[in-house]
Amino acid sequence: MGFHSKKDREFKPDTLSIEMRIETRKTYKNITRVKGRMVPIVDWRLLIYINENKLDEDEVFVVEEFFESLLSPGIYPLFTCTCGIFGCGGYYVEVVHDADRIIWLTEQSPFNNQTIKSSNKFIFSRDQIFEFSRELIQKFEHLKSIMDANELELNFDIERYSRIATEHWRKKDKL
């Protein structure tokens, strides 16, 4: 029989959530005096929230690294600068796997709003991380359908992400 402090009973895991904003438009390409054609443009971005607090939009969530972090613990470049160059403004997150939790230890506060109290340690339940990963996959499937309809290519391996999420879920049951 284990002993738990009152603090342990009051523990509430952090929550990770996502919003995807998608805008479609058409613009002229290869405009010359005589020729020009309309081409579709699909702009999209992910907004990530921890405990309903939006993470800094100047830091881009690296989807591929997130799914890699589900496979094994380690230090991952989960956030990069909006310019796409990690060294410009990205930061690492140490990901720790427990039996029923995933812990993120961040180098800095991930929030743009500095009034948000943050310990730079976020503890998510494995169930919540699985639900987040499933929602993320669904959003990419929706984006892919929009891209396909506009004859554009989406360069994310959604099938691989689904396999990783499923493997993460199976690992949870084995621990």
C-alpha positions as CSV (number, residue, x, y, z in Angstrom):
1,M,0.0,0.0,0.0
2,G,1.4,3.4,-1.0
3,F,1.1,6.6,0.8
4,H,0.1,9.7,-1.0
5,S,0.2,13.3,0.2
6,K,-2.8,15.6,0.0
7,K,-1.0,17.4,-2.8
8,D,-0.9,14.1,-4.8
9,R,-4.7,13.7,-4.5
10,E,-5.1,17.3,-5.7
11,F,-2.9,16.8,-8.7
12,K,-4.6,17.7,-12.0
13,P,-2.7,17.0,-15.2
14,D,-2.0,19.8,-17.7
15,T,-4.0,19.8,-20.9
16,L,-2.7,20.2,-24.4
17,S,-5.0,21.4,-27.1
18,I,-4.9,22.7,-30.7
19,E,-6.6,24.9,-33.1
20,M,-5.9,25.0,-36.8
21,R,-6.7,28.1,-38.8
22,I,-7.0,27.6,-42.6
23,E,-7.6,30.3,-45.2
24,T,-8.0,29.6,-48.9
25,R,-7.6,32.2,-51.6
26,K,-6.6,32.6,-55.2
27,T,-3.9,34.9,-56.5
28,Y,-2.3,35.6,-59.9
29,K,0.9,33.9,-60.7
30,N,3.4,34.7,-63.4
31,I,1.8,38.0,-64.3
32,T,3.1,39.6,-67.4
33,R,1.6,42.2,-69.6
34,V,-0.3,39.6,-71.4
35,K,-0.5,36.5,-69.3
36,G,-1.4,35.6,-65.8
37,R,-3.3,32.8,-64.2
38,M,-5.1,32.4,-60.9
39,V,-3.7,29.8,-58.6
40,P,-5.0,28.5,-55.3
41,I,-3.3,29.4,-52.1
42,V,-4.0,27.6,-48.8
43,D,-2.5,29.3,-45.7
44,W,-2.7,27.5,-42.4
45,R,-1.2,27.6,-39.0
46,L,-1.5,25.7,-35.8
47,L,-2.2,27.3,-32.5
48,I,-1.2,25.3,-29.4
49,Y,-2.6,25.7,-26.0
50,I,-1.5,24.4,-22.6
51,N,-4.2,24.7,-20.0
52,E,-6.2,26.9,-22.4
53,N,-3.3,29.4,-22.5
54,K,-2.1,30.0,-26.0
55,L,1.6,29.4,-26.6
56,D,3.7,32.1,-28.2
57,E,2.8,32.3,-31.9
58,D,6.3,33.3,-32.8
59,E,7.3,29.7,-31.9
60,V,6.2,27.1,-34.5
61,F,5.2,23.7,-33.1
62,V,7.3,21.1,-35.0
63,V,4.7,18.3,-35.7
64,E,7.3,15.7,-36.8
65,E,9.3,16.2,-33.5
66,F,6.1,15.9,-31.4
67,F,5.3,12.5,-32.9
68,E,8.9,11.4,-32.5
69,S,8.7,12.3,-28.9
70,L,5.8,9.9,-28.4
71,L,8.1,7.0,-29.4
72,S,10.8,7.5,-26.8
73,P,11.9,10.0,-24.2
74,G,14.6,12.5,-25.0
75,I,15.3,16.1,-25.9
76,Y,13.4,17.4,-28.9
77,P,13.3,20.7,-30.8
78,L,9.5,20.9,-30.5
79,F,9.4,24.6,-31.2
80,T,11.2,26.6,-33.9
81,C,11.2,30.2,-35.1
82,T,8.6,31.3,-37.6
83,C,11.4,31.7,-40.2
84,G,11.9,27.9,-40.0
85,I,15.5,28.1,-38.7
86,F,15.7,26.4,-35.3
87,G,18.8,28.4,-34.2
88,C,17.0,31.7,-34.9
89,G,14.5,31.3,-32.1
90,G,13.6,27.7,-31.4
91,Y,13.9,25.8,-28.2
92,Y,14.2,22.3,-26.9
93,V,11.8,20.4,-24.8
94,E,12.9,17.5,-22.7
95,V,10.2,14.8,-22.9
96,V,10.0,12.3,-20.1
97,H,7.8,9.2,-20.2
98,D,6.3,7.8,-17.1
99,A,3.9,4.9,-16.8
100,D,0.8,7.0,-17.2
101,R,2.2,10.5,-17.9
102,I,4.2,12.4,-20.4
103,I,6.2,15.3,-19.0
104,W,7.6,18.3,-20.9
105,L,10.4,20.3,-19.4
106,T,10.9,23.5,-21.4
107,E,13.9,25.7,-21.6
108,Q,11.8,28.8,-21.4
109,S,8.2,29.8,-20.8
110,P,6.3,28.8,-23.9
111,F,3.7,31.6,-23.4
112,N,3.9,35.0,-25.0
113,N,1.8,36.4,-22.2
114,Q,4.4,36.8,-19.4
115,T,1.7,37.2,-16.7
116,I,0.9,33.4,-17.0
117,K,2.5,31.6,-14.1
118,S,4.6,28.8,-15.5
119,S,7.1,26.4,-14.0
120,N,8.3,25.2,-17.4
121,K,7.2,21.7,-16.3
122,F,4.1,20.4,-17.8
123,I,2.6,17.0,-16.9
124,F,0.1,15.4,-19.3
125,S,-1.7,12.2,-18.9
126,R,-0.9,9.6,-21.6
127,D,-4.6,9.5,-22.4
128,Q,-4.7,13.3,-22.9
129,I,-1.6,13.2,-25.2
130,F,-3.2,10.4,-27.2
131,E,-6.4,12.4,-27.6
132,F,-4.3,15.5,-28.6
133,S,-2.4,13.4,-31.2
134,R,-5.6,12.0,-32.6
135,E,-7.1,15.5,-32.9
136,L,-3.9,16.8,-34.6
137,I,-4.1,14.0,-37.1
138,Q,-7.8,14.8,-37.8
139,K,-6.9,18.4,-38.4
140,F,-4.2,17.4,-40.9
141,E,-6.6,15.0,-42.6
142,H,-9.0,18.0,-43.0
143,L,-6.2,20.2,-44.3
144,K,-5.1,17.5,-46.7
145,S,-8.7,17.3,-48.2
146,I,-8.6,21.1,-48.7
147,M,-5.1,20.8,-50.3
148,D,-6.2,17.9,-52.5
149,A,-9.3,19.9,-53.7
150,N,-7.0,22.7,-54.7
151,E,-4.6,20.3,-56.4
152,L,-1.9,21.2,-53.8
153,E,0.4,18.8,-51.9
154,L,0.6,18.5,-48.2
155,N,4.0,17.4,-47.0
156,F,3.1,15.7,-43.7
157,D,3.1,11.9,-43.3
158,I,-0.4,11.5,-41.7
159,E,-0.3,7.7,-42.0
160,R,3.0,7.6,-40.1
161,Y,1.6,9.9,-37.4
162,S,-1.4,7.6,-37.0
163,R,0.9,4.6,-36.6
164,I,3.0,6.4,-34.0
165,A,-0.2,7.5,-32.0
166,T,-1.4,3.9,-32.1
167,E,1.9,2.7,-30.9
168,H,1.9,5.3,-28.1
169,W,-1.5,4.0,-27.0
170,R,-0.4,0.4,-27.0
171,K,2.7,1.3,-25.0
172,K,0.5,2.9,-22.4
173,D,-1.4,-0.3,-21.9
174,K,1.9,-2.3,-21.5
175,L,3.4,0.1,-18.8
